[in-house]
Amino acid sequence: MTVNFPAIAPTSRQYDVGEFPTKRFDSISGAGITRLYGSKAFNASLTLEFVLPDVDTALILDCYNQARGDSDVLNLPSEIFDGMSAVLKSQIPAHLSWRWGESPKIQSLFPDQSRLRVQLIGTLDA
């Protein structure tokens, strides 16, 4: 099942490009070889921070609950990448399936205003 992430632009965004499936083998002499086991990077992460009124914070919490944590894939709206240039957006692989990486973290700033931190993981699903 796919769950739609709310169409809300974050106040900050951090992207980690992930890793390629490699394994390094070293011999006793110190010589070694690295094997590549796939052609696509995986386990990318997208950390988003929002400053939102409680009604919008509830939308993101509802998304987490609908997806049952990291069980279901998320459909990310274009608003998540607002402010990012097309050149940079093109470097985020389309083959990744985005899921919750951890539960949302909420910090109350003042009445009806919260800072929300969200971490998503880009998985390589079969």
N, C-alpha and C positions, 0 to 999 in steps of 0.2 A: 504494500500500500504506500502511496505517496501523500505526504502532508504538506500543505502550502504554508510556507513561512510568511508571517505578516509583511506587507509591503511598507516597511518603515526604514528610512535611511539611518544608518548608525552615525554617531558623532565621531567615532574613530574605528579603524579597522587595521588588523594585523594579519598578514598572510604568510604562511610557511609553505614552501613549495613541495615539501614531501621528500620522498626518497625512492631511488630505483632499487629493485630487488637484486642485490649483489652479495657475493660471499668471497672473502679473501682466504686463500689457502697458503700457508707459509711452511716451508720445509725446515728441517733442522739446520741446514746451511744458511738459512736466511733468505734464500731465493723464494719467490712466491708468484702467485697468479691470482687474478681477480676474475670471477665468473659473473656474467650478467644473466639473470634468469627471467627477464621479461623486458619489454620495450616501453612500458609505461610506468611513470612515477605514481606512488600511492601514499596514503596517510598524510596528505596535505592538511593543514589546519587553517581555519579562518576564525580569528578572535574578533568579536564585535562588541563595541561598547555603546550604550544608548543612555540618554538622559530623557526620561519620558514621564508623562502623567500616568497615574495608576491605571486608567482605562487601557492605554496602549501596552503597559507592562503586563496586564492581564492577558492581552492577545498573544504575547510571546509565551507566557506560561501555559496558556491553553494549547498552543502549538506543541510544546514539550510534552504535555499530557496526552494529546492526540497521537503523537508519534510513539508514545510509550518509551520515552527516553531514546536510546539509540536503535530501537527495534525497526523503525520505518525510515524510509528515505525522505528527505526534504526537497521540496521544489522551491528554489531560491528566486525571489523576484529581482528585477533589474535594480530596484531601489537600494538593495544591499551594496551595490557597487557604484552608487552615485558619487560623483567627484573623482572617480578613477578614470584615467584616460583610456581610450580605445586600445592603444598600444599595450598598456599594462593589462587591461582586461583580457586581451587575446592570449596572454601567457597563463591564464587559469584554464587548465584542461577541461574540455567538455565531457570527457569520459569518466570524470569523478562523480560518485554518488555521495551527496552530502547528508550527514547524520549528526545528531547531537554528540559531541565529544565528552561533555559533562553537563551536569544540571546547571540551569541558569543561576547566577549569583546576583542578589539584589541588595543594594545599599540605599536605605531611605535617606534622602537629603533634607526634605522638609515636607509638610503635608501635601499630599497628592503629587509628589515628584520623587522619582527614584533613579538611581544609576543602576543599570542592568548590564552585566557582563555575560556574554554568550560565547561558548567555544564549539565550533563545528569541525568535523573531521571528514575529509574527502577520501572515501574508500573506493577500492577497485573491485566492484562486484561482478560475479560471473553471470 
